[in-house]
Amino acid sequence: MQRFITFEGADGCGKSTQIALTADWLRGLGHRVTTTHEPGDNSIGKEIRRLLLDPKHAPTPTCELLLFLADRAQHVTEIIRPALADSQWVLCDRFTDSTVVYQLAARKLAAISTLQPLLEFAQQATIPASTLWFDLPLETALQRIAERNGSSNESRMDRESRAFHQAVHQGFATLYRQHPQRIQRIDAHATIAQVQQQVQQTVQAMLH
């Protein structure tokens, strides 16, 4: 049974909160769980994350893409695959779908088909069994991003234009339509408890 679930969505959608709640729920059912995130949740990735998200840096779109892929290659080998081999559930905050949406679609870097071999090379045949897309209206997402401006949680991505964040939202919607078997839509505009209920209902089907 594949136990790899990715949590995806635009900035401000609340997926990080939902990963923590989902992990607690699964552990309460007796399952072993690894929670992880991209970029930065590996030995080399911590430095890559600093370079990627620090507002003081401005990597070119191509440089940004390759840094994310370098982080993923290390992440899969160091964290994800060992946990899956140990029969753990792996809940991952962002994975290849985020690269497709942020770097290829929103940055207009290249067509997905052009760089598909590179994306597959980085993820090393590690494909999520299910992806939860936390769909949040653009205006709500922008409001949440604005509320953390100037805080320690603000990243370089938060400072992108409205058009960029709109492209991100559209990119996830497109992936959802293209991969209806893998990607499940979660209404992220509901309360935290209501969102978690949706998540549990979706994951429950994977427990049997």
Buried (B, 14 or more C-beta within 10 A) or exposed (E): EEBBBBBBBBBBBBBBBBBBBBBEBBEEEEBEBBBBBBBBBBEBBEEBBEBBBEEEEEBEBEEBBBBBBBBBBBBBEBBBBEBBEEEBBBBBBBBBBBBBBBBBBBBEBBEBEEBBEEBEEBBEEBBBBBBBBBBBEBEBBBEBBEEBEEEEEBBBBBEBEEEBBBBBBBBBBBBBEEBEEBBBBBEBBBEEEEBBEBBBEBBEEEEE
